[in-house]
Amino acid sequence: MTSPDRFVSLDGLRGVAAIAVMLFHISLGYMPGGYLAVDFFFCLSGFVIALAFGKRFADGLSFRAFAKARFARLYPMMFIGGLLGIILHGGNPNILLLVPDFLGLSLFPTNPPFWSLLAEVLANIAFALVLVGLSTRKLALVALVSGVLLAFAILSGPWPRELGSHWNGAGWAVPRTLYSFTAGMLIYRWHAQAAPVRRITRLALLLPAALLALTYFGGPDRALWDTAAILFGLPAIVWLGTRMEMPFQPLWQRMGALSYPLYCIHVPLIALADDPLVRLSIAAVLVPAALALDAWYDKPVRTLLARRFSQAKPAAMPAP
């Protein structure tokens, strides 16, 4: 039996997805569809945010308290990743505030994955202001419309192309993010209604294998494969991850711990080398480095920020 609020399988899958993204950035040949891991992150985020904050909003949680909680969770490693990009590759210091570079082709030239962090923040805002209050039917309609738009963007070709990280495809980041995020929210609502009993099973080890298969295979013309993966395959993996737990749980917990630090720091560091084998050597060092960052920097700073925010007194109301 596992805790109802802790999904170790999803933690492990998050780490697998972060490594898939890093392999994609090292060399296209290592993980040709590694960019799909970003869509997996969006779906997983929709589930986790709904799990963590859905009931709290129903009980009266304020947007300000939500924003503080998300800032404490996201910003410490975001700051380190942005700082690495500036120190190692120059560029616009606005990245430290998650403000894109409006003069270049890429939103965040010195750390391109930051486009998805910006999309995550905007999705969180949409969740707090709109999505959390929608009925399941209306939420499913949002997912349907955004999914149709995303499928059109992919299948209208040429594919693959940037849908989010570059300005020429930045508009498509909206349906790309919104579909997977709302799909994750729907998975949470179905999970909460069904309240399944989760048990550790070796069958769950097929989940990381399936995630890697979706991000590796697809052939030279990936449009149909990627459309099916985003619309159906990745949400199915998230859903199955809510229903069964993988064995070797300490391993998967560590995979979950390294995922966000690794995602934030890997591109500025592997971009120091051009040779894929040298990049792979750097990546091998980044995995334990990400674990160390989580233990010695990210968790302590997040805990400190959360404590400071919880102790902050609300501003006094003016006298009538």
N, C-alpha and C positions, 0 to 999 in steps of 0.2 A: 504493500500500500504506500502511496506517496501523498504528500501534502496537496490539498485541493487547489492551493494557490501557487504551487511550484511545479513547473513542467520541465523536467530535466531533459526530456527528448527535444523540446524546442530550444533549450539552451544549447545543446550539442549541435543541433542543426544550424543555429546561428553562427557557431564557430566554423562549421564546415562551409557555410556560405561565404564567410569572410575570407577563408583561405581560397575558395574558388575565385573570388574577385581578384585577390592578389595574384594568383596564377595567370589569370587573364591579362593583367597588367604587365606581368613579366614577359609573356609571349603569347600571341594568339593561339599558337599550336599547343600550348599546355592546357588551355581551358577555353575553347573557341566561343562558348556561350556563357562565359563567366559573368557577363553583364546581367544575366537573368537572376543572379543572386540578389541584385538590388530590388527586383520585383518581389522576391521572396521576403526580403527585409520589410518592404512596405506592408505586405500581407501579415507578416508576423507582428509588426508594430500595431496594426489595426486591432488584432486580437489582444495583445498585451495592454494597450491603452484602454480598450473597453473593459478588460478584466480589472485593471487597477483603478480606473476612475469613473466608470459608468455609474455604479451605485452611489459613489461619493457625490457625483453631480446631482443625482436624484435626491440625495439627502441635503443638498444645499451648498456644496463646494463652490467657492467663488472662482471666477476666471483668474483672478490675481494669484490665488493660492495654487491653482493648477500651473500657471505660468512659472511660478517660482520653483515648483517641484520639477518641471521639465527642464528649466534652466540648470538646476543643480545636477540633473542627470546627464545632460548633453554637453554643457559648455566646457567643463574642465578638460576633456580630451579634445574637444573641438579647438580649444585654444592651443594645445600642444601641436596638433596637426597643422593648424594655420601658421604657427610660429616656425615650425620646421620648413614649411614651404617658403616663407619669407627669407629665412636665414640661408637656406641651401640654394634657392633659385630666384631670389628677388621677388619683385612683383608688388601688388597692391596690398598695403596693410589693412585695407578694409575687410580682408578675409577673416580677420580676428573678430569682426562684428557680423560675419556671415553675409556681407554685402558683396555681390558679384562685381567683377571687372567689366564695366560697360564698354570698354574700348577694344577688347580682344575678341577672338573667335570663341573661346571657351569662357564659361562663367567664372571659373576659378582655375586659371592657368597653372598655378604652382601646386595645386592639390585638387585635381579634377573631381574626385569623388564627393567633394563638398557640395556639389549641386544636389545630391540626394539628401544631404543633411538639411539644406535649405527647404527642399520639398517636404522632408519629415516635419520640420518646424511649422510650415504652412498647413500641413495636414493636421497637426496637433491643434492649431488655432481653429481650423474648420471643424474639428471634432468638438471642441469646447463650445463654439458659438452656434453650430448648426447640427452637425451629424448626431451628436449624442441624444438630441431631443427628437429625432425622427423615429417614426414607427418602423417596424421591420419591413413592412411593405414599401414604404417610401425609400428606405435605405437600399433595398434590393433594386428599386427603380434607378437610383443613382448609380449603383454598381452596373446595372444593365446598360445604361446610356454611356457611361464612361468606358465600359468594356467594348461596346460597338465602335466608339470613336477610336479607341486604341487599336482594335483589329484593323480598322480602315487605315490608320497611320502605318501599320506594319505591312499590310498586304498591298498597299498602293505602290510600294517599292520606290527606289531600290532599297534592298535590305541586306545586311544590317546597316543602320545609320544611327546617328546620335539622336536620342529622344530625351533631352533634358540637360545634358552636360554642355552643349554648344548652343549659341544663340540662335542658329538657324533651325534648331528643332526644339527650342525651349518651351514653346507653347504646348507641345505634345506632352510635356512633363505633367500637365494637369490631369488629363485622363489616365496617363500611365500610373501616377501616384494614387489618384482617387479610386481607380478600379481595385487595385490590390488592397488598399487600406480599408475600403468599405467591405470587401470580401472578408478580410480578417475580422472586422466588426461583426459581420453576419455569422461567421464561424463561432465567435464567442457567444452570440445570442442563442444559437442552436445548442452549443455546448452547455450553456447555463440552464436551458430548458430540459435537456436530456439528463444532465448530471450523471454521466457515465462513471462507473467504477474503473479506475485505471490500475493496471497491474504491470509489473515488469515482465517483459517477454522478449525472447530473442528475435521474434518476428519484427520487432521495432528496429532492429539493425538494418532492415531493408530501407528504412527512410533516408539515412544519409547516402546510401547507395543510389537510391532513386533521384535524390537531389543532384548528386554528381553526374548521373547519367543525363538528366535534363540539361545540365549546363555544359556537358561535353559533346554529346551527339547532336545530330541535326543535319549534317551534310553541308555541301556547298551552298544550297539554296535553303536557308533556315527559316524563311518567313512563316510557312505553315506550322513548322515545329515550334517556333517561338510563340506564335499566337496561341497554340494549344497549351503550351507549357504555362504561359502567364495566366490564361483564362481558366484553365482547369487543373493542370498538373501541380503547380506550386500551391494553390489553395488546398488541393487534396492532401498534399504532404503536411501542411499545417494542421488540417483537420485530423489526420491520422495521428499526428504528434500530440494532439490533445486527448487521444483515446488510449494510447499505450505508451509505456515508458521503456527506454532501452536499458539493458544491463550495463555493468561497469559505470555506474553513475558518477563516481568521482572524476572519471575521465571527461565525461560530457559536461559536467559542471565547469571544469577548467576550460573546455572549449568555449563555453558560453562566456566565461570571464575574459578570455583574450580577444573576443570578436570585435568589440567596439574600439579598443585601443589599436588593434591591428588595422582596422578599416581606416582609422584617422591618420595613421602615420606611414603606411606602407609606400604610397606613391612617391612622396618626396625623397625617400631613401633609396628605393630601387631605381629611380630615375637618375641616380648618380652614375649608373653604369649602363652601357649599351648592349654588352654581350649577355644573352639570356642565361648562360651558365653562371656568370658573375651575379646577375640579378637573383638567380635561384639560391646562391650562397648567402646573399644578403637576406633573402626571405627566410632562410632557415634560422638565422639569428633573430629575426623579427618576431618569430612565434614566442620564444621564451621572453624576449624583451617586452612583448605585449602583456604577458602574464605578470611580469614584474611591475609594469606601469599600472596595471589594474590593482595590484596589491599595495603598492607603495605610494601611488600618487592618486589614481582616479577614485578609488573607494574612500580614502581618508578625506580628500577634498570634497567629494560629494556629501559625505557625512557632516563635515564642518559646515558646508553651505546649508544643508537641510536643517541643521541645528540653529544656525543663525537666523534663517528665515522663520523657523517656528517660534523663536524668541522675540522676533520683531513685533513691536506694538503697533496696532493700526493708528493711523493719524487721527487726532482728535477732531470731532465734528464741530463746526462753528456754532456758536450760540445762536438760537433763533432770534 
